[in-house]
Amino acid sequence: MIGVVGGGIAGLAAAYRLQQRGHEVEVFEASEQLGGLAATYETAGDPVEQYYHHLSKSEGTILELAAELGVDVEWRYKSDAFYVDGRIYPMDKPWEILAYPYLSLYDTFRLGMLVSEIDVRGGRPRFDTYDDLEDFEDVPIREFLLEHTTRGVYEYFWEPLLDAKFGSRKADVSAAWLLGRVKFRGERDLLRGEQLGYVEGGFGRLLEALIEAVGRENITTGARVTELDASDGAVDSLTVETDDGTATRDVDAAIVAAMPNVLEDLTGYPCKIDFQGTVCGVLSLEQSLTDTYWLNLIDDAPFGVLIEHTNFIPEQRYGGEHLYYLASYVQEYDEQLWQLDDDEVEQLWLDGVADLFPHFDRESVNWMKIARNPRTAPVYERGYLDMVVPYDLSEEVAEDVYYAGMASRAQYPERSLDGAIEAGYACANLIE
Ligand SMILES: Cc1cc2nc3c(=O)[nH]c(=O)nc-3n(C[C@H](O)[C@H](O)[C@H](O)COP(=O)(O)OP(=O)(O)OC[C@H]3O[C@@H](n4cnc5c(N)ncnc54)[C@H](O)[C@@H]3O)c2cc1C
């Protein structure tokens, strides 16, 4: 039997692929709910993800898996905007970006060239400068943007996005991450912008289909793996704690599909990648506040981003509830936000919504739920690829130990469901 530690999408995908290859599998999930960061809340209609999720057309692995499991993915045009000084500036179409008053015509041209991956430094266009991301792995992002675009592009376009995503760690992020993100984007229609994907009925439907395919009898929830015994140079058992007590399960191989601190606790393998936490609220209102899906807040606000989910997926799917995500990444656990309890976060953030939108009516709040997790995204700092955890840990830990968690190669340059599935498959494919 192969033991899989973690019932997030990476662990479930690993189990699914192992079974296809003829192996017996058992998935152990510490919490009562499967899905990890892709777990959902109930609404008046379809369930909604606790943390915002969408797909891009370049993410082939998850799209293939959805098709294999008979789960439909729908594609919808997204709407992005910047909120500055009480005004919302749409930023999807070329003429909207041209109309953004904080960028000059020349700034917009340089931004357009960079996102089209054309290097126009020196007045001569070059099309291959950005082909090899590793060339930019050690280049600080600010230095890169000032050299390859303009100060205006840095200060009024990228810097606010970097503040929201990496906060006090923004100076550590590599230019390779930014270029990876630029390449990662999906197809763009000049007139209508970019399409994003969403599983019809929510990502919970994909999880359900995957759980059914793996078989509930092969998955144990409320089962925390506390030890991995590899004292003879190869893994031979996992110790699992449940409400019924502690049990030892013999295994032929083990895949750790959880954050690298779990791998370190189980095997001693140290991963140097720093992770950031996230506090993420889902707010259900009776009213719509904007016409935008993804609102980047350039003004000071107590949260980093406001996502009006029901401007992407219609509110009719949620029994008419207008759903919003409010989220902030957390770099240090002594930050004020991380110290607040859920009620305090809710009050702070609702006050923030009232400051941004004078027409916000507190009476229209149906409910708000806060999720928080101390490790939700790597800090993609310079030299990141040297710190990635290999799939096969036979040399570093012991024979038959594999790693499919967020510190693996497939989760670069951005962590995603697609990357998690790819990591799960990669480990499963290595097991004979
Ligand atoms: C705010 C936010 C926004 C995101 N947006 C997107 C997006 O738009 N598109 C996208 O594709 N992806 C997005 N992601 C990323 C995506 O959610 C993750 O990449 C993916 O869910 C990671 O899956 P995983 O299985 O590797 O890890 P996890 O989901 O973390 O699963 C690991 C599981 O292991 C369990 N576990 C831990 N320790 C043990 C133990 N000792 N024993 C047993 N079980 C254990 C945990 O309980 C957990 O269920 C987002 C994530 C966040 C936080």
The ligand as an SDF file (V2000), in Angstrom:
LIG
                    3D

 53 58  0  0  0  0  0  0  0  0999 V2000
   -5.6980   32.9720   -1.2450 C   0  0  0  0  0  0  0  0  0  0  0  0
   -5.4260   31.8590   -2.2270 C   0  0  0  0  0  0  0  0  0  0  0  0
   -5.7660   32.0330   -3.5580 C   0  0  0  0  0  0  0  0  0  0  0  0
   -5.5150   31.0220   -4.4860 C   0  0  0  0  0  0  0  0  0  0  0  0
   -5.9100   31.2130   -5.7830 N   0  0  0  0  0  0  0  0  0  0  0  0
   -5.7550   30.2170   -6.6590 C   0  0  0  0  0  0  0  0  0  0  0  0
   -6.2690   30.3420   -7.9740 C   0  0  0  0  0  0  0  0  0  0  0  0
   -6.8880   31.3430   -8.3310 O   0  0  0  0  0  0  0  0  0  0  0  0
   -6.0740   29.3090   -8.8390 N   0  0  0  0  0  0  0  0  0  0  0  0
   -5.4180   28.1700   -8.4720 C   0  0  0  0  0  0  0  0  0  0  0  0
   -5.2950   27.2590   -9.2990 O   0  0  0  0  0  0  0  0  0  0  0  0
   -4.9060   28.0240   -7.2250 N   0  0  0  0  0  0  0  0  0  0  0  0
   -5.0490   29.0290   -6.3190 C   0  0  0  0  0  0  0  0  0  0  0  0
   -4.5570   28.8820   -5.0540 N   0  0  0  0  0  0  0  0  0  0  0  0
   -3.6050   27.7920   -4.7710 C   0  0  0  0  0  0  0  0  0  0  0  0
   -4.2210   26.4420   -4.5200 C   0  0  0  0  0  0  0  0  0  0  0  0
   -5.2710   26.5390   -3.5820 O   0  0  0  0  0  0  0  0  0  0  0  0
   -3.1060   25.5250   -3.9790 C   0  0  0  0  0  0  0  0  0  0  0  0
   -1.9860   25.5280   -4.8330 O   0  0  0  0  0  0  0  0  0  0  0  0
   -3.5670   24.0830   -3.8210 C   0  0  0  0  0  0  0  0  0  0  0  0
   -4.8410   23.9860   -3.2340 O   0  0  0  0  0  0  0  0  0  0  0  0
   -2.5160   23.3410   -2.9820 C   0  0  0  0  0  0  0  0  0  0  0  0
   -2.9290   22.0270   -2.8130 O   0  0  0  0  0  0  0  0  0  0  0  0
   -2.0530   21.0070   -1.9650 P   0  0  0  0  0  0  0  0  0  0  0  0
   -2.8080   19.7390   -1.9660 O   0  0  0  0  0  0  0  0  0  0  0  0
   -0.6510   21.0350   -2.4380 O   0  0  0  0  0  0  0  0  0  0  0  0
   -1.9680   21.6450   -0.4940 O   0  0  0  0  0  0  0  0  0  0  0  0
   -3.1000   21.8840    0.5920 P   0  0  0  0  0  0  0  0  0  0  0  0
   -4.3490   22.3360   -0.0600 O   0  0  0  0  0  0  0  0  0  0  0  0
   -2.4720   22.7590    1.6270 O   0  0  0  0  0  0  0  0  0  0  0  0
   -3.3690   20.4380    1.2030 O   0  0  0  0  0  0  0  0  0  0  0  0
   -2.5210   19.8530    2.1360 C   0  0  0  0  0  0  0  0  0  0  0  0
   -3.3620   18.9990    3.0500 C   0  0  0  0  0  0  0  0  0  0  0  0
   -2.5160   18.2660    3.9370 O   0  0  0  0  0  0  0  0  0  0  0  0
   -3.1590   18.1800    5.1870 C   0  0  0  0  0  0  0  0  0  0  0  0
   -2.1470   17.8530    6.2080 N   0  0  0  0  0  0  0  0  0  0  0  0
   -1.2100   18.6840    6.7110 C   0  0  0  0  0  0  0  0  0  0  0  0
   -0.4450   18.0210    7.6130 N   0  0  0  0  0  0  0  0  0  0  0  0
   -0.9080   16.7390    7.6500 C   0  0  0  0  0  0  0  0  0  0  0  0
   -0.5270   15.5820    8.3860 C   0  0  0  0  0  0  0  0  0  0  0  0
    0.5010   15.5880    9.2340 N   0  0  0  0  0  0  0  0  0  0  0  0
   -1.2480   14.4430    8.1950 N   0  0  0  0  0  0  0  0  0  0  0  0
   -2.2920   14.3960    7.3290 C   0  0  0  0  0  0  0  0  0  0  0  0
   -2.6880   15.4960    6.6190 N   0  0  0  0  0  0  0  0  0  0  0  0
   -1.9950   16.6370    6.7640 C   0  0  0  0  0  0  0  0  0  0  0  0
   -3.7880   19.5520    5.3580 C   0  0  0  0  0  0  0  0  0  0  0  0
   -4.8210   19.5270    6.3170 O   0  0  0  0  0  0  0  0  0  0  0  0
   -4.2950   19.8230    3.9370 C   0  0  0  0  0  0  0  0  0  0  0  0
   -5.6300   19.3850    3.7580 O   0  0  0  0  0  0  0  0  0  0  0  0
   -4.8560   29.8370   -4.0870 C   0  0  0  0  0  0  0  0  0  0  0  0
   -4.5320   29.6530   -2.7390 C   0  0  0  0  0  0  0  0  0  0  0  0
   -4.8180   30.6430   -1.8160 C   0  0  0  0  0  0  0  0  0  0  0  0
   -4.4780   30.4360   -0.3820 C   0  0  0  0  0  0  0  0  0  0  0  0
  1  2  1  0
  2  3  1  0
  2 52  2  0
  3  4  2  0
  4  5  1  0
  4 50  1  0
  5  6  2  0
  6  7  1  0
  6 13  1  0
  7  8  2  0
  7  9  1  0
  9 10  1  0
 10 11  2  0
 10 12  1  0
 12 13  2  0
 13 14  1  0
 14 15  1  0
 14 50  1  0
 15 16  1  0
 16 17  1  0
 16 18  1  0
 18 19  1  0
 18 20  1  0
 20 21  1  0
 20 22  1  0
 22 23  1  0
 23 24  1  0
 24 25  2  0
 24 26  1  0
 24 27  1  0
 27 28  1  0
 28 29  2  0
 28 30  1  0
 28 31  1  0
 31 32  1  0
 32 33  1  0
 33 34  1  0
 33 48  1  0
 34 35  1  0
 35 36  1  0
 35 46  1  0
 36 37  1  0
 36 45  1  0
 37 38  2  0
 38 39  1  0
 39 40  1  0
 39 45  2  0
 40 41  1  0
 40 42  2  0
 42 43  1  0
 43 44  2  0
 44 45  1  0
 46 47  1  0
 46 48  1  0
 48 49  1  0
 50 51  2  0
 51 52  1  0
 52 53  1  0
M  END
$$$$
